[in-house]
């Protein structure tokens, strides 16, 4: 879970009060629903502007994005050994923390005696959404067992989900899907091999992970400010990367947007599902979530379709695609032709195809991985009772290794199609560049980079 920035504008006032214990009261305004069919409502105009804003803002914050482009929770590859010892780092970082509002006494009490957790650096580059084909990821994360467990968990907490969803204008099934993806509906929160005090983990990240030090420092400072506001250090529990609670939000989110969902006067995203759901609903709103708007639709494309129209740089109204013969699967109608969407081809022309709305990018702002966002989106539908995807994944596809991915990016840059960093991480910028290359060669321009791209780009 990322949750490190509000890309695309918030929706409500953020009246931050002094914490009582760990409490924050945060009351965003609710968003309106979709307008009448056949005309552009204020919400639709907002989708147009915010969709473009997020399209621009997300790559600026996260890099080129997509599969392997950026690790979630603000972590990245470790590059080089730190020049100072961990104890020296702790002494030096006290000055940083004090400058950013943490008292020296709180810092020394919370950080004194910490030892380096070497398991954190070993985990930094091994997260599955960035090393696993998207179809394998979906098969594992949206399993029959998770769907059954999610439907049961939603039924047990139906009144709570409806209350939180109604209050903040967020589809409660999306919140349930995130809950299932992040902590298996809370089941892992008692697993001490997975859930631990976050201060040692965050300190290890800041110390060892120089490529993401600024972001990780912000999370460590936020955790220390939570302690300063009354939280016991050992009560701040989360993943090895510092994400907290049922829906795995960062300390900065708890500090700035933590919401008391159960009315007990404090925020506890670990022990209170109501607090966790409310906090994540507020976070989704801050990313520009549009109430009443689907995340997207699985579609079928007509023969001879121009794949150059795909990609999140190509926004059009649903009606534009419908007039080209694009149809929802199973003959379902589009409810509103005026909604702006982009065509997403996660496995190129061979796999399932989707028209994605602005709310899909909101899910990517929660965790900047297409594998994750599509899993949340699909799990949302499965929890509502929908069936599996209709399109078939090209499971025999072969992908380039890291050296070959570097070669692909270098060649695309040499040919004038790519202006991004040559980092071996394939995301939307690289895919858009490859799509331009395919168009120039008269190939189906689906932007899907497989091992065949190496031969296609060879001098």
C-alpha positions as CSV (number, residue, x, y, z in Angstrom):
1,X,0.0,0.0,0.0
2,X,1.4,3.4,-0.9
3,X,-0.9,6.2,0.2
4,X,2.0,8.7,0.2
5,X,0.5,11.5,-1.8
6,X,-2.9,12.8,-2.8
7,X,-2.6,12.7,-6.5
8,X,-5.6,14.3,-8.1
9,X,-7.1,16.5,-5.4
10,X,-9.1,15.8,-2.3
11,X,-12.8,16.0,-1.9
12,X,-13.4,17.4,1.5
13,X,-12.2,19.6,4.3
14,X,-9.4,18.1,6.5
15,X,-10.2,19.6,9.9
16,X,-7.4,18.1,11.9
17,X,-7.9,18.1,15.6
18,X,-5.4,17.3,18.4
19,X,-5.1,13.5,19.0
20,X,-6.7,12.0,22.0
21,X,-4.6,8.9,22.3
22,X,-4.2,8.3,18.6
23,X,-7.5,10.0,17.5
24,X,-8.0,12.2,14.5
25,X,-11.4,13.4,13.4
26,X,-11.6,13.9,9.7
27,X,-14.8,14.6,7.9
28,X,-14.6,14.7,4.1
29,X,-17.6,15.8,2.0
30,X,-19.4,13.2,0.1
31,X,-19.2,13.2,-3.7
32,X,-22.2,13.4,-5.9
33,X,-23.4,10.5,-8.2
34,X,-23.4,10.2,-11.9
35,X,-25.5,12.6,-13.8
36,X,-28.5,11.9,-16.2
37,X,-27.9,9.8,-19.2
38,X,-27.0,11.7,-22.4
39,X,-25.6,14.8,-20.7
40,X,-22.4,15.6,-18.9
41,X,-22.9,16.0,-15.2
42,X,-20.6,18.0,-12.8
43,X,-19.2,14.7,-11.7
44,X,-18.4,13.7,-15.3
45,X,-16.7,17.0,-15.8
46,X,-14.7,16.4,-12.7
47,X,-13.8,12.9,-13.9
48,X,-12.4,14.5,-17.1
49,X,-10.3,17.0,-15.4
50,X,-9.1,14.8,-12.5
51,X,-8.5,11.9,-14.7
52,X,-6.1,13.9,-16.7
53,X,-4.6,15.3,-13.5
54,X,-4.0,11.9,-12.1
55,X,-2.7,10.6,-15.4
56,X,0.0,13.3,-15.2
57,X,0.6,13.3,-11.5
58,X,1.0,9.6,-10.9
59,X,4.0,9.1,-13.2
60,X,5.6,12.2,-11.9
61,X,5.4,10.8,-8.3
62,X,6.0,7.2,-9.0
63,X,8.2,7.0,-12.1
64,X,7.1,5.3,-15.2
65,X,4.8,3.0,-13.2
66,X,3.3,-0.4,-13.8
67,X,4.7,-3.9,-13.4
68,X,8.2,-3.7,-11.9
69,X,8.3,0.1,-12.1
70,X,8.0,0.9,-8.4
71,X,7.7,-1.2,-5.3
72,X,4.8,-0.4,-3.1
73,X,5.0,1.3,0.3
74,X,7.8,3.6,-0.9
75,X,10.5,1.0,-1.1
76,X,13.0,0.4,-3.8
77,X,16.2,-1.4,-4.6
78,X,19.1,-1.1,-2.1
79,X,21.9,0.6,-3.9
80,X,25.2,0.4,-2.1
81,X,26.0,-0.1,1.6
82,X,25.4,2.8,3.9
83,X,28.6,4.8,4.8
84,X,27.6,5.0,8.5
85,X,26.8,2.4,11.1
86,X,23.2,1.9,12.2
87,X,24.0,3.4,15.6
88,X,25.6,6.4,14.0
89,X,22.5,6.7,11.8
90,X,20.2,6.7,14.8
91,X,22.2,9.5,16.4
92,X,22.3,11.6,13.2
93,X,18.6,11.0,12.5
94,X,17.6,12.5,15.8
95,X,18.5,15.9,14.5
96,X,16.3,15.3,11.4
97,X,13.4,14.2,13.6
98,X,13.7,17.2,15.9
99,X,13.7,19.6,13.0
100,X,10.5,18.1,11.8
101,X,8.6,18.4,15.1
102,X,9.6,15.3,17.1
103,X,10.8,16.1,20.6
104,X,14.2,14.8,21.5
105,X,12.8,12.9,24.5
106,X,10.2,11.1,22.4
107,X,12.8,10.2,19.9
108,X,15.2,8.8,22.4
109,X,12.5,6.9,24.2
110,X,11.1,5.4,21.0
111,X,14.4,4.8,19.1
112,X,16.9,4.1,21.8
113,X,18.2,0.6,21.8
114,X,17.0,-0.3,18.3
115,X,19.1,-2.8,16.4
116,X,19.2,-3.1,12.7
117,X,16.6,-5.5,11.3
118,X,18.5,-7.0,8.4
119,X,15.5,-9.0,7.2
120,X,14.0,-5.7,5.9
121,X,16.7,-5.0,3.3
122,X,16.6,-8.6,2.2
123,X,12.9,-8.2,1.3
124,X,13.0,-4.9,-0.5
125,X,13.2,-6.2,-4.1
126,X,11.1,-9.4,-3.8
127,X,7.4,-8.3,-3.8
128,X,5.2,-10.5,-6.1
129,X,3.3,-7.9,-8.0
130,X,6.5,-6.8,-9.6
131,X,8.0,-10.2,-10.4
132,X,5.0,-12.3,-11.3
133,X,2.9,-12.3,-14.5
134,X,-0.3,-10.5,-13.9
135,X,-2.4,-13.6,-14.6
136,X,-0.5,-15.6,-12.0
137,X,-0.9,-12.8,-9.5
138,X,-4.7,-12.6,-10.1
139,X,-5.1,-16.3,-9.9
140,X,-3.4,-16.3,-6.5
141,X,-4.9,-13.1,-5.0
142,X,-8.5,-13.5,-6.4
143,X,-8.8,-17.2,-5.5
144,X,-12.0,-19.0,-4.9
145,X,-11.1,-19.3,-1.2
146,X,-10.6,-15.5,-0.9
147,X,-13.9,-14.8,-2.7
148,X,-15.8,-17.1,-0.4
149,X,-14.1,-15.7,2.7
150,X,-14.8,-12.1,1.4
151,X,-18.4,-12.7,0.9
152,X,-18.7,-14.2,4.3
153,X,-16.7,-11.3,5.9
154,X,-18.9,-8.8,4.1
155,X,-22.1,-10.5,5.3
156,X,-20.8,-10.5,8.9
157,X,-20.0,-6.8,8.7
158,X,-22.7,-5.6,6.3
159,X,-24.1,-2.9,8.5
160,X,-20.6,-1.4,9.1
161,X,-19.7,-1.5,5.4
162,X,-22.9,0.1,4.4
163,X,-22.5,2.8,7.0
164,X,-18.9,3.6,6.0
165,X,-19.7,3.4,2.3
166,X,-22.7,5.7,2.7
167,X,-20.9,8.2,4.9
168,X,-17.9,8.6,2.6
169,X,-19.4,7.8,-0.8
170,X,-17.0,4.9,-1.5
171,X,-18.2,1.5,-2.8
172,X,-18.1,-0.7,0.3
173,X,-17.2,-3.7,-1.9
174,X,-14.0,-1.9,-2.9
175,X,-13.1,-1.4,0.7
176,X,-13.8,-5.1,1.3
177,X,-11.6,-6.1,-1.6
178,X,-8.7,-4.0,-0.4
179,X,-9.2,-5.5,3.1
180,X,-9.0,-9.0,1.6
181,X,-6.0,-8.2,-0.6
182,X,-4.0,-6.5,2.2
183,X,-4.6,-8.7,5.3
184,X,-6.9,-11.5,4.1
185,X,-9.9,-9.9,5.9
186,X,-7.8,-9.3,9.0
187,X,-6.6,-12.9,9.4
188,X,-2.9,-12.1,9.2
189,X,-3.0,-9.3,11.8
190,X,-2.3,-11.8,14.6
191,X,0.6,-13.4,12.7
192,X,3.8,-12.2,14.4
193,X,6.0,-13.4,11.6
194,X,4.2,-11.0,9.3
195,X,3.0,-8.2,11.6
196,X,5.6,-6.5,13.8
197,X,6.4,-3.1,15.5
198,X,7.0,-0.7,12.6
199,X,9.6,1.6,14.1
200,X,12.5,-0.9,13.7
201,X,11.4,-1.7,10.1
202,X,11.1,1.9,9.1
203,X,14.4,2.7,10.6
204,X,16.0,-0.1,8.7
205,X,14.4,1.1,5.5
206,X,15.7,4.7,5.9
207,X,19.1,3.4,6.8
208,X,19.6,0.8,4.0
209,X,17.3,2.1,1.2
210,X,19.0,5.2,-0.1
211,X,17.1,5.2,-3.4
212,X,13.8,5.9,-1.5
213,X,15.2,7.6,1.6
214,X,13.2,10.8,1.4
215,X,9.9,8.9,1.3
216,X,10.9,6.5,4.0
217,X,12.1,9.3,6.2
218,X,8.7,10.8,6.0
219,X,7.0,7.7,7.1
220,X,9.4,7.2,10.0
221,X,8.9,10.8,11.1
222,X,5.1,10.3,10.9
223,X,5.3,7.2,13.1
224,X,7.4,9.1,15.6
225,X,4.7,11.9,15.6
226,X,2.1,9.3,16.3
227,X,4.1,8.3,19.3
228,X,4.4,11.9,20.3
229,X,0.6,12.2,20.1
230,X,0.1,9.4,22.5
231,X,0.6,6.0,20.8
232,X,2.9,3.5,22.5
233,X,5.8,2.5,20.2
234,X,5.0,-1.2,20.5
235,X,1.4,-0.5,19.6
236,X,2.3,0.7,16.1
237,X,2.1,-2.6,14.3
238,X,2.4,-3.4,10.6
239,X,4.2,-5.1,7.8
240,X,8.0,-5.2,7.3
241,X,7.6,-2.1,5.1
242,X,5.7,-0.1,7.7
243,X,2.1,-0.4,6.4
244,X,-0.4,-0.5,9.3
245,X,-3.7,-2.1,10.1
246,X,-6.5,-4.0,8.4
247,X,-6.1,-2.2,5.1
248,X,-2.3,-1.5,5.4
249,X,-2.0,2.3,5.3
250,X,1.2,4.2,5.9
251,X,1.9,6.1,9.2
252,X,1.6,9.3,7.3
253,X,-2.0,8.4,6.3
254,X,-2.9,7.5,9.9
255,X,-1.3,10.8,11.1
256,X,-3.0,13.1,8.5
257,X,-6.1,11.2,7.5
258,X,-6.8,8.7,10.3
259,X,-10.5,8.6,11.0
260,X,-12.4,7.5,14.0
261,X,-14.9,5.2,12.4
262,X,-16.4,3.6,15.6
263,X,-16.8,6.8,17.6
264,X,-14.6,5.9,20.5
265,X,-12.6,9.1,20.3
266,X,-9.4,7.6,18.9
267,X,-8.0,6.1,15.7
268,X,-6.7,2.5,15.8
269,X,-6.5,1.0,12.3
270,X,-5.0,-2.2,13.7
271,X,-7.7,-3.2,16.2
272,X,-10.7,-1.4,14.9
273,X,-12.1,-2.4,11.5
274,X,-14.4,0.6,11.5
275,X,-11.4,3.0,11.9
276,X,-9.5,1.1,9.2
277,X,-12.3,1.2,6.7
278,X,-13.1,4.9,7.4
279,X,-9.4,5.9,7.1
280,X,-9.1,4.1,3.7
281,X,-12.3,5.6,2.5
282,X,-11.0,9.0,3.3
283,X,-7.7,8.2,1.6
284,X,-9.5,7.0,-1.6
285,X,-11.5,10.3,-1.6
286,X,-8.2,12.2,-1.2
287,X,-7.0,10.5,-4.4
288,X,-10.2,11.8,-6.2
289,X,-12.5,8.8,-5.9
290,X,-15.7,9.5,-7.8
291,X,-18.8,8.2,-5.9
292,X,-21.1,6.0,-8.1
293,X,-18.5,5.4,-10.8
294,X,-17.4,1.9,-11.7
295,X,-13.7,1.1,-11.8
296,X,-14.1,-0.1,-15.4
297,X,-15.5,-2.9,-17.5
298,X,-14.2,-6.0,-19.3
299,X,-14.9,-5.5,-23.0
300,X,-14.6,-7.3,-26.4
301,X,-13.0,-5.5,-29.3
302,X,-14.2,-5.8,-32.9
303,X,-12.0,-7.4,-35.7
304,X,-9.5,-4.9,-37.1
305,X,-9.6,-2.7,-34.1
306,X,-6.8,0.0,-34.0
307,X,-4.7,-0.9,-30.9
308,X,-3.1,2.4,-31.2
309,X,-6.1,3.7,-29.3
310,X,-5.1,1.8,-26.2
311,X,-3.1,3.2,-23.3
312,X,-3.8,5.6,-20.5
313,X,-2.6,8.5,-22.6
314,X,-5.7,8.0,-24.8
315,X,-8.8,9.1,-22.9
316,X,-12.2,9.0,-24.7
317,X,-15.8,8.9,-23.7
318,X,-17.3,5.4,-23.6
319,X,-19.5,6.4,-26.5
320,X,-16.4,6.9,-28.7
321,X,-15.3,3.3,-28.1
322,X,-18.9,2.0,-28.4
323,X,-19.3,3.6,-31.8
324,X,-16.1,1.7,-32.9
325,X,-17.8,-1.6,-32.0
326,X,-16.4,-2.1,-28.4
327,X,-18.9,-4.0,-26.3
328,X,-19.1,-5.1,-22.7
329,X,-18.7,-8.9,-22.2
330,X,-21.8,-11.0,-21.8
331,X,-23.9,-8.4,-23.7
332,X,-24.2,-6.1,-20.8
333,X,-25.0,-2.5,-21.8
334,X,-23.0,0.6,-21.0
335,X,-25.0,2.7,-18.6
336,X,-23.5,6.1,-19.5
337,X,-21.8,6.8,-22.9
338,X,-20.3,10.1,-21.6
339,X,-17.9,8.6,-19.0
340,X,-14.2,9.2,-19.9
341,X,-12.3,5.9,-20.1
342,X,-9.0,4.5,-21.5
343,X,-8.5,1.1,-23.1
344,X,-6.2,-1.1,-20.9
345,X,-4.6,-4.2,-22.4
346,X,-2.7,-5.9,-19.5
347,X,-1.6,-8.7,-21.8
348,X,-1.8,-7.1,-25.2
349,X,-4.2,-8.1,-27.9
350,X,-4.3,-11.7,-26.7
351,X,-5.6,-11.3,-23.2
352,X,-8.6,-9.7,-21.4
353,X,-9.3,-6.1,-22.3
354,X,-10.8,-3.4,-20.2
355,X,-12.2,0.2,-20.5
356,X,-10.9,1.8,-17.3
357,X,-12.4,4.9,-15.6
358,X,-10.7,7.4,-13.3
359,X,-11.5,5.2,-10.3
360,X,-9.1,2.6,-11.6
361,X,-6.3,5.1,-11.3
362,X,-7.5,5.8,-7.8
363,X,-6.8,2.2,-7.0
364,X,-3.4,2.5,-8.5
365,X,-2.7,5.5,-6.3
366,X,-3.5,3.2,-3.3
367,X,-0.9,0.8,-4.6
368,X,0.9,1.6,-7.8
369,X,0.8,-1.8,-9.4
370,X,-1.5,-2.8,-12.2
371,X,-1.5,-6.4,-10.9
372,X,-2.7,-5.1,-7.5
373,X,-5.2,-2.6,-8.8
374,X,-6.8,-5.0,-11.3
375,X,-7.0,-7.7,-8.5
376,X,-8.8,-5.3,-6.2
377,X,-11.1,-4.3,-9.1
378,X,-11.9,-7.9,-10.1
379,X,-12.3,-9.0,-6.4
380,X,-14.7,-6.2,-5.9
381,X,-16.9,-7.6,-8.7
382,X,-16.6,-11.2,-7.5
383,X,-17.7,-10.1,-4.0
384,X,-20.7,-8.6,-5.6
385,X,-21.5,-11.9,-7.2
386,X,-20.0,-11.5,-10.7
387,X,-18.3,-14.3,-12.4
388,X,-14.7,-14.8,-13.6
389,X,-13.1,-12.8,-16.4
390,X,-14.2,-13.9,-19.9
391,X,-10.9,-13.2,-21.8
392,X,-8.2,-15.8,-21.7
393,X,-4.7,-15.0,-20.5
394,X,-1.7,-15.9,-22.8
395,X,-0.1,-18.0,-20.1
396,X,2.6,-19.3,-22.3
397,X,4.1,-15.9,-23.0
398,X,7.8,-15.5,-22.5
399,X,9.2,-12.3,-21.0
400,X,12.6,-10.5,-21.3
401,X,15.0,-10.7,-18.4
402,X,16.4,-7.6,-16.8
403,X,19.3,-7.2,-19.2
404,X,17.0,-7.6,-22.1
405,X,14.6,-5.0,-20.6
406,X,17.5,-2.6,-20.4
407,X,18.3,-3.3,-24.0
408,X,14.6,-2.7,-25.0
409,X,14.6,0.7,-23.3
410,X,17.9,1.7,-24.7
411,X,16.8,0.9,-28.2
412,X,13.5,2.7,-27.9
413,X,15.4,5.7,-26.6
414,X,17.9,5.5,-29.5
415,X,15.0,5.4,-31.9
416,X,13.4,8.4,-30.4
417,X,10.4,6.8,-28.9
418,X,11.4,6.7,-25.2
419,X,12.6,9.6,-23.0
420,X,12.5,7.8,-19.6
421,X,15.2,6.3,-17.5
422,X,16.8,3.0,-18.6
423,X,16.1,1.1,-15.4
424,X,14.9,-2.2,-16.7
425,X,11.4,-1.7,-15.3
426,X,8.6,-1.9,-17.9
427,X,5.7,0.4,-17.2
428,X,3.4,2.8,-19.0
429,X,6.1,5.0,-20.5
430,X,8.0,2.1,-21.9
431,X,4.8,0.5,-23.2
432,X,3.7,3.8,-24.8
433,X,7.1,4.0,-26.5
434,X,6.9,0.4,-27.7
435,X,3.4,1.1,-29.0
436,X,4.7,4.0,-31.2
437,X,7.5,1.7,-32.5
438,X,4.8,-1.0,-33.4
439,X,2.7,1.7,-35.2
440,X,5.7,2.8,-37.2
441,X,6.4,-0.8,-38.2
442,X,2.8,-1.5,-39.1
443,X,2.4,-4.0,-36.3
444,X,-0.6,-4.3,-34.0
445,X,0.2,-1.5,-31.5
446,X,-0.9,-3.1,-28.3
447,X,2.3,-2.1,-26.4
448,X,2.7,-5.5,-24.8
449,X,6.4,-6.2,-24.3
450,X,7.4,-9.8,-24.6
451,X,10.6,-11.6,-25.4
452,X,9.8,-11.1,-29.1
453,X,10.5,-7.4,-28.6
454,X,14.2,-8.1,-28.3
455,X,14.4,-9.4,-31.9
456,X,12.1,-6.7,-33.2
457,X,14.3,-4.0,-31.8
458,X,17.6,-5.6,-32.8
459,X,19.7,-3.2,-34.9
